[in-house]
């Protein structure tokens, strides 16, 4: 397939693997932040192609997985308010909350609908003018601009029954939190390609400057990932820390200014709770006061019982990179994609789902 096959060339892949083997003379621990990278690494067998000196850890780059149980419980409670329509992306529907999932709440009678775009939720509000429509805003900087656009659209056209429960999170603060915790001693970071398309490579300059850790931004095809790993291995071997861009066909140093401006118009930075990481300062987004008429958190102050994590679930440890999914005692036994205990087994970007689907061997299929 044109523009895909070029990034799956076996000859070039072998060349990059050989370059990595030649330079990785000492142990190196790299973390791929993005869940999309985790799935691609396992799907294409990249982890197994690397030399034993290069260890790859999965990070907290799955927005569905890092959504705190308390926030999901709040969304489920809002869905139970009489008359409310809750609109959500499909990957949230089966994520277990403290007591039930959105899917189970829907089975009990809550009006929960899957949409493909936040603008679909705005249209849903227009079609149901007598009912409040709440869009569940989950995601990183990749999806936040689209949600901001939906708020601007609803505000400009007077769709007053459209609301957003804003649970968006920012990726650089989470990377900082992992490094500050000292739980995993990282040699380098494989940076998220889609996120960095929005925020730009300059947003990651704090890693080499403050932590002495190199980062390589990569896309999601095999050659993208291998090129990113190769750059990290070279920087580590040379004792140099910098930001490298292995995804230049999509990522610019300054990022997407239009997307950034749209987010800044609608959202402001706030503290946020992450599953497995706790509350991270200035790591989330909330709706600005000038758009509070569309803020579901203000309009629907529901009472939510204290949240709780599923007994035995180690998703939090997986998200911090301190535990590989197969090491969780529930993995593949009590917890499977058909009967997930934790969110890492549900999401298309979850590390547990990736290991379950592709295993350590990795294959395309």
C-alpha positions as CSV (number, residue, x, y, z in Angstrom):
1,X,0.0,0.0,0.0
2,X,1.5,3.3,-1.1
3,X,2.9,5.4,1.8
4,X,2.6,2.4,4.2
5,X,4.8,-0.2,2.5
6,X,7.7,2.2,2.4
7,X,7.8,2.3,6.2
8,X,7.7,-1.6,6.4
9,X,10.7,-2.3,4.2
10,X,12.3,-5.5,5.6
11,X,15.7,-4.5,4.2
12,X,15.7,-1.1,5.9
13,X,14.4,-2.6,9.1
14,X,17.2,-5.1,9.2
15,X,19.7,-2.3,8.6
16,X,18.3,-0.3,11.5
17,X,18.3,-3.3,13.8
18,X,21.9,-4.0,13.0
19,X,22.8,-0.4,13.7
20,X,21.1,-0.6,17.1
21,X,23.0,-3.9,17.9
22,X,26.3,-2.3,17.0
23,X,25.8,0.8,19.2
24,X,23.9,-0.8,22.2
25,X,27.0,-2.1,24.0
26,X,25.7,-1.3,27.5
27,X,22.3,-1.8,29.1
28,X,19.7,0.8,28.1
29,X,16.2,1.2,29.4
30,X,13.8,3.0,27.1
31,X,10.2,3.8,27.6
32,X,7.6,4.2,24.8
33,X,5.2,6.7,26.3
34,X,2.4,6.0,23.7
35,X,0.1,3.0,23.9
36,X,0.0,3.1,20.1
37,X,3.7,2.4,20.1
38,X,3.3,-0.5,22.5
39,X,0.8,-2.2,20.2
40,X,3.0,-1.6,17.1
41,X,6.2,-2.8,18.9
42,X,4.5,-6.1,19.8
43,X,2.6,-6.5,16.6
44,X,5.7,-6.2,14.5
45,X,8.0,-8.2,16.8
46,X,10.3,-5.2,17.4
47,X,11.0,-6.0,21.0
48,X,12.3,-9.4,20.0
49,X,14.5,-8.0,17.3
50,X,16.3,-5.7,19.7
51,X,19.5,-6.8,21.4
52,X,19.2,-7.9,25.1
53,X,20.9,-4.7,26.1
54,X,17.9,-2.6,25.0
55,X,14.9,-3.0,27.4
56,X,11.6,-1.4,26.3
57,X,9.1,-0.4,29.0
58,X,5.5,0.6,28.3
59,X,4.4,4.0,29.8
60,X,1.1,5.8,30.7
61,X,0.3,6.8,27.1
62,X,-3.2,5.3,27.0
63,X,-5.7,8.1,27.8
64,X,-8.5,5.6,28.5
65,X,-6.3,3.7,30.9
66,X,-5.1,6.7,32.9
67,X,-8.6,8.0,33.4
68,X,-9.1,7.8,37.2
69,X,-11.8,5.5,38.5
70,X,-13.3,8.5,40.4
71,X,-13.7,10.4,37.1
72,X,-15.3,7.5,35.3
73,X,-17.6,7.0,38.3
74,X,-18.6,10.7,38.0
75,X,-19.4,10.2,34.3
76,X,-21.6,7.2,35.1
77,X,-23.4,9.2,37.8
78,X,-24.1,12.0,35.3
79,X,-25.5,9.4,32.8
80,X,-28.0,8.5,35.5
81,X,-29.4,12.0,35.8
82,X,-32.9,12.0,34.4
83,X,-33.1,13.2,30.8
84,X,-29.3,13.2,30.2
85,X,-27.7,11.8,27.1
86,X,-24.1,10.9,27.6
87,X,-22.0,10.7,24.4
88,X,-18.7,9.0,24.4
89,X,-16.0,7.5,22.2
90,X,-16.5,3.7,21.9
91,X,-13.2,2.8,23.7
92,X,-14.6,4.1,27.0
93,X,-17.8,2.1,27.0
94,X,-16.4,-1.1,28.6
95,X,-13.9,0.4,31.0
96,X,-14.7,-0.8,34.5
97,X,-15.5,1.9,37.1
98,X,-15.6,1.3,40.8
99,X,-18.9,-0.5,40.6
100,X,-19.9,-0.8,36.9
101,X,-19.0,0.3,33.4
102,X,-20.8,2.7,31.1
103,X,-22.0,-0.4,29.2
104,X,-23.6,-1.8,32.3
105,X,-25.1,1.5,33.1
106,X,-26.6,1.6,29.6
107,X,-28.0,-1.9,30.2
108,X,-29.7,-0.5,33.3
109,X,-31.4,2.2,31.2
110,X,-29.0,5.1,31.1
111,X,-29.0,6.8,27.7
112,X,-25.4,6.4,26.6
113,X,-24.5,6.8,23.0
114,X,-21.3,6.1,21.1
115,X,-20.1,8.9,18.7
116,X,-17.2,9.2,16.4
117,X,-16.5,12.9,16.8
118,X,-17.3,15.6,19.4
119,X,-19.2,17.4,16.6
120,X,-21.5,14.4,16.4
121,X,-22.4,15.1,20.0
122,X,-23.2,18.7,19.2
123,X,-25.5,17.5,16.4
124,X,-27.1,15.1,18.9
125,X,-27.8,18.0,21.2
126,X,-29.4,19.9,18.3
127,X,-31.6,17.0,17.5
128,X,-32.7,16.7,21.2
129,X,-33.1,20.4,22.3
130,X,-35.1,19.5,25.4
131,X,-32.4,17.2,26.8
132,X,-28.9,17.9,28.0
133,X,-26.2,16.1,26.1
134,X,-22.9,15.5,27.9
135,X,-19.8,14.6,25.9
136,X,-17.2,12.6,27.8
137,X,-14.0,14.4,26.9
138,X,-11.1,11.9,27.4
139,X,-7.8,12.1,25.7
140,X,-4.4,13.7,25.5
141,X,-3.4,16.8,23.4
142,X,-4.4,14.8,20.3
143,X,-8.1,14.8,20.9
144,X,-8.4,18.0,23.0
145,X,-8.5,20.4,20.0
146,X,-11.5,18.6,18.5
147,X,-13.3,18.8,21.8
148,X,-12.4,22.5,22.0
149,X,-13.8,23.0,18.5
150,X,-17.1,21.4,19.6
151,X,-17.5,23.8,22.5
152,X,-16.7,26.8,20.2
153,X,-19.2,25.5,17.7
154,X,-22.0,24.9,20.2
155,X,-21.3,28.3,21.9
156,X,-21.3,30.2,18.6
157,X,-24.6,28.6,17.4
158,X,-26.4,28.8,20.7
159,X,-26.6,25.1,21.4
160,X,-27.1,25.6,25.1
161,X,-27.8,22.0,25.9
162,X,-24.4,20.8,24.9
163,X,-21.9,20.1,27.7
164,X,-18.4,18.5,28.1
165,X,-17.1,16.6,31.1
166,X,-13.5,17.6,30.5
167,X,-11.0,14.9,31.6
168,X,-8.3,15.7,29.1
169,X,-4.7,15.2,30.2
170,X,-1.3,16.6,29.2
171,X,1.6,14.2,28.4
172,X,4.8,16.1,29.4
173,X,3.9,16.5,33.1
174,X,3.2,12.7,33.3
175,X,6.7,12.0,31.9
176,X,8.2,14.4,34.4
177,X,6.2,12.6,37.2
178,X,7.6,9.2,36.2
179,X,11.2,10.5,36.2
180,X,10.7,12.3,39.5
181,X,9.3,9.2,41.2
182,X,12.6,7.3,40.6
183,X,10.7,4.0,40.3
184,X,12.2,3.4,36.8
185,X,15.6,4.5,35.8
186,X,15.1,5.6,32.2
187,X,18.0,6.0,29.7
188,X,15.7,7.5,27.0
189,X,12.1,8.1,25.9
190,X,10.4,7.2,22.7
191,X,8.1,10.2,22.3
192,X,4.5,10.1,21.2
193,X,4.1,11.0,17.5
194,X,0.4,12.1,17.4
195,X,0.7,14.2,20.6
196,X,3.8,15.9,19.4
197,X,2.2,16.7,16.1
198,X,0.0,19.0,18.2
199,X,2.4,20.3,20.9
200,X,5.7,20.3,18.8
201,X,9.2,19.0,19.7
202,X,10.0,22.1,21.7
203,X,7.5,20.9,24.4
204,X,10.0,18.1,25.2
205,X,13.1,20.1,25.6
206,X,12.9,19.9,29.3
207,X,13.8,16.2,29.2
208,X,17.4,16.7,28.0
209,X,17.8,20.1,29.7
210,X,16.5,19.1,33.2
211,X,17.0,15.3,33.4
212,X,19.7,14.6,30.9
213,X,17.4,12.1,29.1
214,X,17.2,12.0,25.3
215,X,13.9,11.7,23.6
216,X,13.1,10.7,20.0
217,X,9.7,11.4,18.5
218,X,8.5,8.5,16.4
219,X,5.6,7.5,14.2
220,X,3.9,4.2,14.3
221,X,5.2,2.1,11.4
222,X,8.1,-0.3,12.0
223,X,10.7,1.9,10.4
224,X,9.4,4.9,12.4
225,X,9.9,3.1,15.6
226,X,13.2,1.5,14.8
227,X,14.6,4.9,13.6
228,X,13.5,6.4,16.9
229,X,15.1,3.7,18.9
230,X,18.3,3.9,16.8
231,X,18.5,7.6,17.5
232,X,18.1,7.0,21.3
233,X,20.7,4.3,21.3
234,X,23.2,6.6,19.5
235,X,22.6,9.5,21.9
236,X,23.0,7.2,24.9
237,X,26.2,5.7,23.5
238,X,27.6,9.1,22.8
239,X,26.5,10.4,26.2
240,X,24.4,13.1,24.6
241,X,20.9,14.2,25.5
242,X,18.7,16.0,23.0
243,X,15.3,16.0,21.3
244,X,15.4,14.1,17.9
245,X,12.5,14.1,15.5
246,X,12.1,10.7,13.6
247,X,8.6,11.7,12.5
248,X,9.3,14.9,10.5
249,X,6.6,14.2,8.0
250,X,4.1,15.0,10.7
251,X,5.9,16.8,13.5
252,X,7.2,20.3,13.5
253,X,9.3,22.0,16.3
254,X,6.5,24.4,17.0
255,X,3.7,21.9,16.5
256,X,0.2,22.7,15.2
257,X,-0.4,26.3,16.2
258,X,-4.0,26.3,15.1
259,X,-4.8,23.3,17.4
260,X,-2.9,24.9,20.3
261,X,-4.7,28.2,19.9
262,X,-8.1,26.4,19.9
263,X,-7.2,24.5,23.1
264,X,-6.0,27.7,24.7
265,X,-9.3,29.5,23.9
266,X,-11.5,26.9,25.6
267,X,-9.3,25.2,28.2
268,X,-7.0,26.2,31.0
269,X,-4.4,24.1,32.7
270,X,-5.4,22.4,36.0
271,X,-4.3,19.6,38.3
272,X,-5.5,16.1,37.2
273,X,-5.8,12.7,38.8
274,X,-4.1,9.9,36.8
275,X,-4.8,6.2,37.4
276,X,-1.6,4.8,38.8
277,X,0.1,8.1,39.2
278,X,-2.2,10.0,41.5
279,X,-2.7,13.8,41.2
280,X,-0.1,15.5,39.0
281,X,0.0,19.3,39.1
282,X,-0.8,21.2,35.9
283,X,-1.3,17.9,34.0
284,X,-4.9,18.4,33.0
285,X,-7.3,20.7,31.2
286,X,-10.5,22.3,32.5
287,X,-13.1,24.5,30.8
288,X,-12.4,28.3,31.1
289,X,-15.0,30.4,33.0
290,X,-16.1,32.1,29.8
291,X,-17.4,28.8,28.5
292,X,-18.7,27.5,31.8
293,X,-22.2,27.3,30.3
294,X,-20.9,24.1,28.6
295,X,-19.1,22.7,31.6
296,X,-20.8,19.5,32.7
297,X,-18.8,19.5,36.0
298,X,-20.5,22.8,36.9
299,X,-23.9,22.0,35.5
300,X,-24.3,18.5,37.0
301,X,-22.7,18.4,40.5
302,X,-23.5,14.7,41.2
303,X,-22.7,12.9,44.4
304,X,-20.3,10.1,43.8
305,X,-19.3,7.5,46.4
306,X,-15.6,7.0,47.1
307,X,-13.9,5.2,44.2
308,X,-12.1,1.9,44.5
309,X,-9.7,-0.1,42.3
310,X,-10.6,-3.6,41.2
311,X,-9.0,-6.1,43.7
312,X,-5.8,-7.5,42.4
313,X,-5.7,-5.2,39.3
314,X,-2.1,-3.9,38.7
315,X,-3.0,-1.5,35.9
316,X,-1.4,1.4,37.9
317,X,1.9,-0.4,38.1
318,X,1.7,-1.2,34.3
319,X,1.1,2.4,33.5
320,X,4.1,3.5,35.5
321,X,6.3,1.0,33.7
322,X,7.2,-0.9,36.9
323,X,5.4,-4.1,35.9
324,X,5.0,-5.9,32.6
325,X,1.4,-7.0,31.9
326,X,2.2,-10.8,32.0
327,X,3.5,-10.3,35.5
328,X,0.1,-9.3,36.8
329,X,-1.5,-12.4,38.5
330,X,-4.8,-11.6,36.8
331,X,-3.4,-11.3,33.3
332,X,-5.0,-13.8,30.8
333,X,-6.8,-15.6,33.7
334,X,-9.3,-13.5,35.5
335,X,-8.6,-10.5,33.2
336,X,-9.1,-10.9,29.4
337,X,-10.4,-8.6,26.7
338,X,-13.8,-10.4,26.9
339,X,-13.9,-10.0,30.7
340,X,-11.6,-7.1,31.6
341,X,-10.8,-6.3,35.2
342,X,-8.8,-3.2,34.5
343,X,-8.7,-0.6,31.8
344,X,-5.4,-1.7,30.4
345,X,-7.1,-4.8,29.0
346,X,-10.0,-2.8,27.5
347,X,-8.5,0.0,25.5
348,X,-7.1,-0.3,21.9
349,X,-4.0,1.4,23.3
350,X,-3.8,-0.5,26.6
351,X,-0.5,-2.4,27.3
352,X,-2.3,-5.5,28.7
353,X,-4.5,-5.7,25.6
354,X,-1.4,-5.5,23.4
355,X,0.4,-8.3,25.3
356,X,-2.7,-10.4,25.3
357,X,-3.3,-10.0,21.5
358,X,0.2,-10.2,20.3
359,X,2.2,-11.8,23.1
360,X,5.9,-11.4,23.5
361,X,6.6,-12.9,20.2
362,X,4.8,-10.2,18.3
363,X,3.4,-10.7,14.8
364,X,1.2,-8.9,12.3
365,X,-2.3,-10.2,12.1
